[in-house]
Amino acid sequence: MGAGIDALAERLRDAVGADRVLTDRQELRTYECDGLAHYKVIPALVVLAGSAADVVATVQACADARVPFVARGSGTGLSGGALPHAEGVLIVTSQMRRIVEVAPDDERAVVEPGVINLQVSKAATPHGYYYAPDPSSQQICSIGGNVAENSGGAHCLKYGFTTNHVVGAQIVAPDGELVRLGARAPDAPGYDLLGAFVGSEGTLGITTEVTLRLVRLPESVRTLLAAFETTDQAGAATSAIIAAGVVPAAVEMMDALAIEAAEAAVSCGYPRGAGAVLIVELDGPAAEVEAQFAQVLSLCAEAFEIRIAADDAERALFWKGRKSAFAAVGRISPDYIVQDGVIPRTALPEVLHRIGEVSAAHGVRVANVFHAGDGNLHPLVLFDDGVAGEAERAEAVSGAILDLCIEYGGSITGEHGVGMDKAKHMPRMFTDDDLDTMQLVRCAFDPHALSNPGKVFPTPRLCGEVPGRHRGTHPAQETGLAEIF
Ligand SMILES: Cc1cc2nc3c(=O)[nH]c(=O)nc-3n(C[C@H](O)[C@H](O)[C@H](O)COP(=O)(O)OP(=O)(O)OC[C@H]3O[C@@H](n4cnc5c(N)ncnc54)[C@H](O)[C@@H]3O)c2cc1C
């Protein structure tokens, strides 16, 4: 450790307690990566925050010493967002696991950022409520990480992403000030700073408490699994369901390769010979669900087999294959890239064909498992790092898939964020001026670029990651629309 970091460690030990400050290299290595394990950086030191006061003290110390810091929840992120900074402090919030309040009367829960997503629903269920956004990682990912990534999940088709379920947050701004954004009641006046914070990937500060919207448990849930010969048929059924005005809680699709992997990993028993399966779940008042379920069944007429979950156990089995799919591809390939992009739902069949063509042209297998209802693709690009050239070919396929997402009017990320991994792809979607304008927002929160630097934006601009204040004059400044401070 350098002298500056030594002094910072000393100050932090005094402020938060010696047992919360890690400086031993072996211990630091535990935090060298998130779920995207091919990027690794050992942080200069780690603080295991136990309270908002610990986060305030740590961020203040970093601000005074101009040392960068990175927040980390459970470390399940798939875009390298929680990748540490080699000369910086990693602030881990996973020990902040208090559910402060469950208030069914106004349909709210107040939680610390390290609370695991599923624990919110577990705490709310006895009151007849649950927390709707359900990333497939919901058994391990934290609410703080969900807020930073604006995470989605299978049931976000009907209920919306994290941003639709966060009504307030206490954050530690990058200068160490404790600030409240949003309010318990809806529609706080003024700029929607909470909206800017959700999905900002740790670049605007660290959240230390979140007020969440709870959703009433549905009276009825019905789930079917439809097996089709082709992804075209499954894609057409998805579009037909939405076009008919039915908004299922979830519509998920897996192609043949993804099914093969799930079968090998968890024996989910999906129909043999399927080129694609759809899982369609409806929830709501019983009468409405019954009527719409009949409609969905008729719209899946091209399926060669339809199974209807008879009870919760069978429903869980349908979901087991889908929810285990990412990890399951490890059964059919030594290495893989989890890609994440989004396209208009109606483009699904065409884009899946184009992905097939790219895959064949490069000799690289791609398993598709995704949130079909909202066009959020998760192509899993399979390769063997032990075979010369395969990793490069897989990277090429992965990049070509993002190009397809942009070509069809979608985006380079649907829900996993930009992080470290996709910062280089941002110019494929945005002009330099667009990116500079985004940096102005960042500057307003973090003029010294200390909060998760090097993430989201490809080239440091304005008061970004370069030393000094800014480069050049932004068009928004020239026209008097914005100023840099
Ligand atoms: C098997 C698997 C399945 C997944 N499925 C989904 C899915 O269906 N949908 C989906 O959206 N994602 C999914 N993910 C990705 C990941 O789980 C989510 O992005 C999740 O929200 C990350 O939470 P975390 O606590 O692990 O955050 P981390 O990985 O620790 O951090 C993620 C980002 O949040 C920031 N951050 C963390 N805590 C805070 C805080 N308190 N304040 C400010 N910033 C903070 C970090 O700096 C980083 O930028 C999946 C991941 C895996 C491994």
PDBQT file of the ligand as one rigid body, heavy atoms in Angstrom, charges set to zero:
ROOT
HETATM    1  C1  LIG A 501     -27.132 -16.225 -12.406  1.00  0.00    +0.000 C 
HETATM    2  C2  LIG A 501     -27.427 -14.767 -12.553  1.00  0.00    +0.000 A 
HETATM    3  C3  LIG A 501     -28.681 -14.376 -13.018  1.00  0.00    +0.000 A 
HETATM    4  C4  LIG A 501     -28.965 -13.011 -13.164  1.00  0.00    +0.000 A 
HETATM    5  N1  LIG A 501     -30.220 -12.658 -13.597  1.00  0.00    +0.000 NA
HETATM    6  C5  LIG A 501     -30.520 -11.354 -13.712  1.00  0.00    +0.000 A 
HETATM    7  C6  LIG A 501     -31.832 -10.962 -14.144  1.00  0.00    +0.000 A 
HETATM    8  O1  LIG A 501     -32.712 -11.765 -14.392  1.00  0.00    +0.000 OA
HETATM    9  N2  LIG A 501     -32.075  -9.633 -14.242  1.00  0.00    +0.000 N 
HETATM   10  C7  LIG A 501     -31.120  -8.689 -13.950  1.00  0.00    +0.000 A 
HETATM   11  O2  LIG A 501     -31.427  -7.499 -14.064  1.00  0.00    +0.000 OA
HETATM   12  N3  LIG A 501     -29.892  -9.042 -13.547  1.00  0.00    +0.000 NA
HETATM   13  C8  LIG A 501     -29.566 -10.338 -13.406  1.00  0.00    +0.000 A 
HETATM   14  N4  LIG A 501     -28.310 -10.695 -12.990  1.00  0.00    +0.000 N 
HETATM   15  C9  LIG A 501     -27.295  -9.653 -12.724  1.00  0.00    +0.000 C 
HETATM   16  C10 LIG A 501     -27.191  -9.183 -11.237  1.00  0.00    +0.000 C 
HETATM   17  O3  LIG A 501     -27.649 -10.175 -10.350  1.00  0.00    +0.000 OA
HETATM   18  C11 LIG A 501     -27.952  -7.875 -11.020  1.00  0.00    +0.000 C 
HETATM   19  O4  LIG A 501     -27.346  -6.845 -11.774  1.00  0.00    +0.000 OA
HETATM   20  C12 LIG A 501     -28.019  -7.449  -9.547  1.00  0.00    +0.000 C 
HETATM   21  O5  LIG A 501     -28.843  -6.312  -9.411  1.00  0.00    +0.000 OA
HETATM   22  C13 LIG A 501     -26.655  -7.126  -8.947  1.00  0.00    +0.000 C 
HETATM   23  O6  LIG A 501     -26.820  -7.037  -7.541  1.00  0.00    +0.000 OA
HETATM   24  P1  LIG A 501     -25.556  -7.202  -6.574  1.00  0.00    +0.000 P 
HETATM   25  O7  LIG A 501     -26.010  -6.979  -5.191  1.00  0.00    +0.000 OA
HETATM   26  O8  LIG A 501     -24.890  -8.495  -6.835  1.00  0.00    +0.000 OA
HETATM   27  O9  LIG A 501     -24.674  -5.984  -7.082  1.00  0.00    +0.000 OA
HETATM   28  P2  LIG A 501     -23.109  -5.924  -7.368  1.00  0.00    +0.000 P 
HETATM   29  O10 LIG A 501     -22.721  -6.873  -8.443  1.00  0.00    +0.000 OA
HETATM   30  O11 LIG A 501     -22.371  -6.006  -6.099  1.00  0.00    +0.000 OA
HETATM   31  O12 LIG A 501     -23.012  -4.439  -7.939  1.00  0.00    +0.000 OA
HETATM   32  C14 LIG A 501     -23.668  -4.095  -9.133  1.00  0.00    +0.000 C 
HETATM   33  C15 LIG A 501     -23.556  -2.584  -9.359  1.00  0.00    +0.000 C 
HETATM   34  O13 LIG A 501     -24.265  -1.930  -8.324  1.00  0.00    +0.000 OA
HETATM   35  C16 LIG A 501     -23.425  -1.015  -7.648  1.00  0.00    +0.000 C 
HETATM   36  N5  LIG A 501     -23.856  -1.049  -6.248  1.00  0.00    +0.000 N 
HETATM   37  C17 LIG A 501     -23.957  -2.120  -5.431  1.00  0.00    +0.000 A 
HETATM   38  N6  LIG A 501     -24.434  -1.756  -4.236  1.00  0.00    +0.000 NA
HETATM   39  C18 LIG A 501     -24.654  -0.427  -4.305  1.00  0.00    +0.000 A 
HETATM   40  C19 LIG A 501     -25.136   0.545  -3.389  1.00  0.00    +0.000 A 
HETATM   41  N7  LIG A 501     -25.486   0.237  -2.145  1.00  0.00    +0.000 N 
HETATM   42  N8  LIG A 501     -25.222   1.834  -3.795  1.00  0.00    +0.000 NA
HETATM   43  C20 LIG A 501     -24.868   2.201  -5.056  1.00  0.00    +0.000 A 
HETATM   44  N9  LIG A 501     -24.387   1.323  -5.953  1.00  0.00    +0.000 NA
HETATM   45  C21 LIG A 501     -24.295   0.026  -5.588  1.00  0.00    +0.000 A 
HETATM   46  C22 LIG A 501     -22.018  -1.517  -7.891  1.00  0.00    +0.000 C 
HETATM   47  O14 LIG A 501     -21.069  -0.461  -7.812  1.00  0.00    +0.000 OA
HETATM   48  C23 LIG A 501     -22.139  -2.054  -9.296  1.00  0.00    +0.000 C 
HETATM   49  O15 LIG A 501     -22.006  -1.008 -10.222  1.00  0.00    +0.000 OA
HETATM   50  C24 LIG A 501     -27.981 -12.049 -12.842  1.00  0.00    +0.000 A 
HETATM   51  C25 LIG A 501     -26.734 -12.450 -12.366  1.00  0.00    +0.000 A 
HETATM   52  C26 LIG A 501     -26.456 -13.788 -12.236  1.00  0.00    +0.000 A 
HETATM   53  C27 LIG A 501     -25.105 -14.184 -11.707  1.00  0.00    +0.000 C 
ENDROOT
TORSDOF 0
